[in-house]
């Protein structure tokens, strides 16, 4: 039996396929008495089945630096049935230096932030900070990963750990590096790569101490051009506060090689951990590893 009713009308036990009519603003359509809507009203309502199951959502927890400004960029890699639960690490009153990266890598703070994310039951927790996860080398990255698991996360990834996984998946051992950092931070990244037997054949740093999220696409593209070398098998753009989603595929076509970015590898690894594929358009990392993830 199908009985049309309006939001607010009582449901009947015999109804098996009831419908709620909403206007385009999302509010219940007006009802004068109990009369059926006229033709004009019917053109202005959206029909929803009251017995349709709510779409299932799986969760990815994200621990981000206090100054992270690109939540929306992370969401662009997320499928429609994936929700992101994002929390921030405590503020530290220092510019983007080795000191800041070290403060962001504090295992106790990362564990506390992880526990804050556990109520909605994420399937994986991602530490979304490149410098914080490479500043103390491979051992420091491993400790961060372990602190997330020890705090109760069912699975864990870090940006720098995800980078190594992505390079391994693509068989890349020589990279050109682009960062927004001052030289001392960039050197920590190249050292971290060296520990994993990855050679940084060149590096370009923008020397920024703050407001990294305001870097324009054009600046990133120019830095990639400057950093690229024929011997580089790929280019890595560091820092989760650098916008990259829209320029990865065009840069790959221009250079003829993979271009990896901090937010990209973070979301790729987090979604791969739960058997999902990121939403991406012509990005080599996602396309080349699609067979390792669930459809």
Secondary structure as a PSIPRED ss2 file (coil, helix, strand):
# PSIPRED VFORMAT (PSIPRED V4.0)

   1 X C   1.000  0.000  0.000
   2 X C   1.000  0.000  0.000
   3 X C   1.000  0.000  0.000
   4 X E   0.000  0.000  1.000
   5 X E   0.000  0.000  1.000
   6 X E   0.000  0.000  1.000
   7 X C   1.000  0.000  0.000
   8 X C   1.000  0.000  0.000
   9 X C   1.000  0.000  0.000
  10 X C   1.000  0.000  0.000
  11 X C   1.000  0.000  0.000
  12 X C   1.000  0.000  0.000
  13 X C   1.000  0.000  0.000
  14 X C   1.000  0.000  0.000
  15 X C   1.000  0.000  0.000
  16 X C   1.000  0.000  0.000
  17 X C   1.000  0.000  0.000
  18 X C   1.000  0.000  0.000
  19 X E   0.000  0.000  1.000
  20 X E   0.000  0.000  1.000
  21 X E   0.000  0.000  1.000
  22 X E   0.000  0.000  1.000
  23 X E   0.000  0.000  1.000
  24 X C   1.000  0.000  0.000
  25 X C   1.000  0.000  0.000
  26 X C   1.000  0.000  0.000
  27 X C   1.000  0.000  0.000
  28 X E   0.000  0.000  1.000
  29 X C   1.000  0.000  0.000
  30 X C   1.000  0.000  0.000
  31 X C   1.000  0.000  0.000
  32 X C   1.000  0.000  0.000
  33 X C   1.000  0.000  0.000
  34 X C   1.000  0.000  0.000
  35 X C   1.000  0.000  0.000
  36 X C   1.000  0.000  0.000
  37 X C   1.000  0.000  0.000
  38 X C   1.000  0.000  0.000
  39 X H   0.000  1.000  0.000
  40 X H   0.000  1.000  0.000
  41 X H   0.000  1.000  0.000
  42 X H   0.000  1.000  0.000
  43 X C   1.000  0.000  0.000
  44 X C   1.000  0.000  0.000
  45 X E   0.000  0.000  1.000
  46 X E   0.000  0.000  1.000
  47 X E   0.000  0.000  1.000
  48 X E   0.000  0.000  1.000
  49 X E   0.000  0.000  1.000
  50 X C   1.000  0.000  0.000
  51 X C   1.000  0.000  0.000
  52 X C   1.000  0.000  0.000
  53 X C   1.000  0.000  0.000
  54 X C   1.000  0.000  0.000
  55 X C   1.000  0.000  0.000
  56 X C   1.000  0.000  0.000
  57 X C   1.000  0.000  0.000
  58 X E   0.000  0.000  1.000
  59 X E   0.000  0.000  1.000
  60 X E   0.000  0.000  1.000
  61 X E   0.000  0.000  1.000
  62 X E   0.000  0.000  1.000
  63 X E   0.000  0.000  1.000
  64 X E   0.000  0.000  1.000
  65 X C   1.000  0.000  0.000
  66 X C   1.000  0.000  0.000
  67 X C   1.000  0.000  0.000
  68 X C   1.000  0.000  0.000
  69 X C   1.000  0.000  0.000
  70 X C   1.000  0.000  0.000
  71 X H   0.000  1.000  0.000
  72 X H   0.000  1.000  0.000
  73 X H   0.000  1.000  0.000
  74 X H   0.000  1.000  0.000
  75 X H   0.000  1.000  0.000
  76 X H   0.000  1.000  0.000
  77 X C   1.000  0.000  0.000
  78 X C   1.000  0.000  0.000
  79 X C   1.000  0.000  0.000
  80 X C   1.000  0.000  0.000
  81 X C   1.000  0.000  0.000
  82 X E   0.000  0.000  1.000
  83 X E   0.000  0.000  1.000
  84 X E   0.000  0.000  1.000
  85 X E   0.000  0.000  1.000
  86 X E   0.000  0.000  1.000
  87 X E   0.000  0.000  1.000
  88 X E   0.000  0.000  1.000
  89 X C   1.000  0.000  0.000
  90 X C   1.000  0.000  0.000
  91 X C   1.000  0.000  0.000
  92 X C   1.000  0.000  0.000
  93 X C   1.000  0.000  0.000
  94 X C   1.000  0.000  0.000
  95 X C   1.000  0.000  0.000
  96 X C   1.000  0.000  0.000
  97 X C   1.000  0.000  0.000
  98 X H   0.000  1.000  0.000
  99 X H   0.000  1.000  0.000
 100 X H   0.000  1.000  0.000
 101 X H   0.000  1.000  0.000
 102 X H   0.000  1.000  0.000
 103 X H   0.000  1.000  0.000
 104 X H   0.000  1.000  0.000
 105 X C   1.000  0.000  0.000
 106 X C   1.000  0.000  0.000
 107 X H   0.000  1.000  0.000
 108 X H   0.000  1.000  0.000
 109 X H   0.000  1.000  0.000
 110 X H   0.000  1.000  0.000
 111 X H   0.000  1.000  0.000
 112 X H   0.000  1.000  0.000
 113 X H   0.000  1.000  0.000
 114 X H   0.000  1.000  0.000
 115 X H   0.000  1.000  0.000
 116 X H   0.000  1.000  0.000
 117 X H   0.000  1.000  0.000
 118 X H   0.000  1.000  0.000
 119 X H   0.000  1.000  0.000
 120 X H   0.000  1.000  0.000
 121 X C   1.000  0.000  0.000
 122 X C   1.000  0.000  0.000
 123 X C   1.000  0.000  0.000
 124 X E   0.000  0.000  1.000
 125 X E   0.000  0.000  1.000
 126 X E   0.000  0.000  1.000
 127 X E   0.000  0.000  1.000
 128 X E   0.000  0.000  1.000
 129 X C   1.000  0.000  0.000
 130 X H   0.000  1.000  0.000
 131 X H   0.000  1.000  0.000
 132 X H   0.000  1.000  0.000
 133 X H   0.000  1.000  0.000
 134 X H   0.000  1.000  0.000
 135 X C   1.000  0.000  0.000
 136 X C   1.000  0.000  0.000
 137 X H   0.000  1.000  0.000
 138 X H   0.000  1.000  0.000
 139 X H   0.000  1.000  0.000
 140 X H   0.000  1.000  0.000
 141 X H   0.000  1.000  0.000
 142 X H   0.000  1.000  0.000
 143 X H   0.000  1.000  0.000
 144 X H   0.000  1.000  0.000
 145 X H   0.000  1.000  0.000
 146 X H   0.000  1.000  0.000
 147 X H   0.000  1.000  0.000
 148 X H   0.000  1.000  0.000
 149 X H   0.000  1.000  0.000
 150 X H   0.000  1.000  0.000
 151 X C   1.000  0.000  0.000
 152 X C   1.000  0.000  0.000
 153 X C   1.000  0.000  0.000
 154 X C   1.000  0.000  0.000
 155 X C   1.000  0.000  0.000
 156 X E   0.000  0.000  1.000
 157 X E   0.000  0.000  1.000
 158 X E   0.000  0.000  1.000
 159 X H   0.000  1.000  0.000
 160 X H   0.000  1.000  0.000
 161 X H   0.000  1.000  0.000
 162 X H   0.000  1.000  0.000
 163 X H   0.000  1.000  0.000
 164 X H   0.000  1.000  0.000
 165 X H   0.000  1.000  0.000
 166 X H   0.000  1.000  0.000
 167 X H   0.000  1.000  0.000
 168 X H   0.000  1.000  0.000
 169 X H   0.000  1.000  0.000
 170 X H   0.000  1.000  0.000
 171 X C   1.000  0.000  0.000
 172 X C   1.000  0.000  0.000
 173 X C   1.000  0.000  0.000
 174 X E   0.000  0.000  1.000
 175 X E   0.000  0.000  1.000
 176 X E   0.000  0.000  1.000
 177 X E   0.000  0.000  1.000
 178 X E   0.000  0.000  1.000
 179 X E   0.000  0.000  1.000
 180 X C   1.000  0.000  0.000
 181 X C   1.000  0.000  0.000
 182 X C   1.000  0.000  0.000
 183 X H   0.000  1.000  0.000
 184 X H   0.000  1.000  0.000
 185 X H   0.000  1.000  0.000
 186 X H   0.000  1.000  0.000
 187 X H   0.000  1.000  0.000
 188 X H   0.000  1.000  0.000
 189 X H   0.000  1.000  0.000
 190 X H   0.000  1.000  0.000
 191 X H   0.000  1.000  0.000
 192 X H   0.000  1.000  0.000
 193 X H   0.000  1.000  0.000
 194 X H   0.000  1.000  0.000
 195 X H   0.000  1.000  0.000
 196 X C   1.000  0.000  0.000
 197 X C   1.000  0.000  0.000
 198 X C   1.000  0.000  0.000
 199 X E   0.000  0.000  1.000
 200 X E   0.000  0.000  1.000
 201 X E   0.000  0.000  1.000
 202 X E   0.000  0.000  1.000
 203 X E   0.000  0.000  1.000
 204 X E   0.000  0.000  1.000
 205 X E   0.000  0.000  1.000
 206 X C   1.000  0.000  0.000
 207 X C   1.000  0.000  0.000
 208 X C   1.000  0.000  0.000
 209 X C   1.000  0.000  0.000
 210 X C   1.000  0.000  0.000
 211 X C   1.000  0.000  0.000
 212 X H   0.000  1.000  0.000
 213 X H   0.000  1.000  0.000
 214 X H   0.000  1.000  0.000
 215 X C   1.000  0.000  0.000
 216 X C   1.000  0.000  0.000
 217 X H   0.000  1.000  0.000
 218 X H   0.000  1.000  0.000
 219 X H   0.000  1.000  0.000
 220 X H   0.000  1.000  0.000
 221 X H   0.000  1.000  0.000
 222 X H   0.000  1.000  0.000
 223 X H   0.000  1.000  0.000
 224 X H   0.000  1.000  0.000
 225 X H   0.000  1.000  0.000
 226 X H   0.000  1.000  0.000
 227 X H   0.000  1.000  0.000
 228 X C   1.000  0.000  0.000
 229 X C   1.000  0.000  0.000
 230 X C   1.000  0.000  0.000
 231 X C   1.000  0.000  0.000
 232 X C   1.000  0.000  0.000
 233 X C   1.000  0.000  0.000
 234 X E   0.000  0.000  1.000
 235 X E   0.000  0.000  1.000
 236 X E   0.000  0.000  1.000
 237 X E   0.000  0.000  1.000
 238 X C   1.000  0.000  0.000
 239 X C   1.000  0.000  0.000
 240 X C   1.000  0.000  0.000
 241 X C   1.000  0.000  0.000
 242 X C   1.000  0.000  0.000
 243 X C   1.000  0.000  0.000
 244 X C   1.000  0.000  0.000
 245 X H   0.000  1.000  0.000
 246 X H   0.000  1.000  0.000
 247 X H   0.000  1.000  0.000
 248 X H   0.000  1.000  0.000
 249 X H   0.000  1.000  0.000
 250 X H   0.000  1.000  0.000
 251 X H   0.000  1.000  0.000
 252 X H   0.000  1.000  0.000
 253 X H   0.000  1.000  0.000
 254 X H   0.000  1.000  0.000
 255 X H   0.000  1.000  0.000
 256 X C   1.000  0.000  0.000
 257 X C   1.000  0.000  0.000
 258 X E   0.000  0.000  1.000
 259 X E   0.000  0.000  1.000
 260 X E   0.000  0.000  1.000
 261 X E   0.000  0.000  1.000
 262 X H   0.000  1.000  0.000
 263 X H   0.000  1.000  0.000
 264 X H   0.000  1.000  0.000
 265 X H   0.000  1.000  0.000
 266 X H   0.000  1.000  0.000
 267 X H   0.000  1.000  0.000
 268 X H   0.000  1.000  0.000
 269 X H   0.000  1.000  0.000
 270 X H   0.000  1.000  0.000
 271 X H   0.000  1.000  0.000
 272 X H   0.000  1.000  0.000
 273 X H   0.000  1.000  0.000
 274 X C   1.000  0.000  0.000
 275 X C   1.000  0.000  0.000
 276 X C   1.000  0.000  0.000
 277 X C   1.000  0.000  0.000
 278 X C   1.000  0.000  0.000
 279 X C   1.000  0.000  0.000
 280 X C   1.000  0.000  0.000
 281 X C   1.000  0.000  0.000
 282 X C   1.000  0.000  0.000
 283 X C   1.000  0.000  0.000
 284 X H   0.000  1.000  0.000
 285 X H   0.000  1.000  0.000
 286 X H   0.000  1.000  0.000
 287 X H   0.000  1.000  0.000
 288 X H   0.000  1.000  0.000
 289 X C   1.000  0.000  0.000
 290 X H   0.000  1.000  0.000
 291 X H   0.000  1.000  0.000
 292 X H   0.000  1.000  0.000
 293 X C   1.000  0.000  0.000
 294 X C   1.000  0.000  0.000
 295 X C   1.000  0.000  0.000
